[in-house]
Amino acid sequence: QVQLVESGGGLVQPGGSLRLSCAASGIIFSRYTMSWLRQAPGKQREPVATITSGGTTNYADSVKGRFTISRINTNNTVYLQMNSLKPEDTAVYYCNARIVDNYWGKGTLVTVSS
């Protein structure tokens, strides 16, 4: 059974930092492209950051220079380091694993507010 479990969300003030984690099980993690996506209230889910099996990364323009995606294959975990957070980063953040098949976590809420 495939599981993706996100953690690390919470309430943070503007300008603050959070690190999200996504622990995967039931897949050969190192073979998968891993992504973080987010969905703000009333909006569609949007991609935030992606890291391929080879370590190539890609970011949404809105988070470039502020967010960093990384992975540790021996831990079956992908991370999203989020710095200089803004209120518009408030959303539920989802972890995604894909090759041909596609798996999702249940999400973790990030709230950026003073």
N, C-alpha and C positions, 0 to 999 in steps of 0.2 A: 504494500500500500504506500503510495507516494504521499509525503507530507512536506509542506513548506510552512514553517512557523516563524512569523515576524515578531520582533521585540524591539524595545528601545524608544517607542513613541512616548509622548507626554506633552506637558505644557512648558513652554519656554518663552522668554521675553524676546522681543525683536533685537537682533544682533547676536543672539545666543547660538549655541551649538547643540546638536544631538547626533548620536550615532545609532543608526538602525542596523539590526542584524536579521538575517534570514537563515535558519538552519534547515537543511534539506535531508530527507531520508527516503529510501525506496527507489532512488535513481542513481545512476553512475554520474555523480555530480560533475566530475571534471569534463564530461563530454557536452554539457549543456551550456547554452547561452543564457546568462542570468540577467534579469532586468528588474528595475524598480519603476513602478508606475504610481500615479496618485490620482485621487478623485476628490475634488473639493465639492462642498455642498452645492447642488444645483448644476453641476458641470459634468462633462464627460470625463472618463478616465483618460489620462494622458501619460505618455512615456516621460520618464525623468532621466534615467541613466541605464546603460547596457554595458555588459562586459562579456566578451566571447570566451570560448574555451581556450583560446590562445592568448587572452589577456587584453585584447583590443577594446578600448572604451569609447563610448559615445554619450553625449549629454544633450539635453534640451537646452536651447539658447538661454532660457530663463534661469538656469542653474549653473551655467558654465562659470568656472572660477570660484564657485562657492561650495559645490558638492563634489565628493569624490567617491566613486564606486570601486570596490576591491573584492577579491575573493581569496579564500584559503581552501584549496581543494582537499587538503588532508583533514580539514575540519568540516567539510561539506557546508561551508558557510559563505554567504555573500554579505557585504557591509555597504552601508551608505553613510558616509561622514558628511554632515550638513553643517556648514558654518554660515555666519552672517545671515541668519534666518530672518525672513520678512513675514509680515502678516499674510501675504498672498501665498506663502508656502503651506498654509494651513490646509490639511487634507488627510484623508486616509491613504496611507502608503502601502502598496501591495508588492509582493515579491512574485516574480514569474520565472519559470524555467521552461525552456523550449529547445527542441531540435525539430522534429516533425510533430511529435506530441507536445502538449502544452499544459503546464500545471500552474496553479495559483495558490497563494496563501490567503488567509482570511483578512489580512490587513492589520495595520497598527495606526492609531490616530496621532497625528502631530498637530498641535495647536500653538500658534505663535501669536501671543497677545501680551500686552502690558496690563 
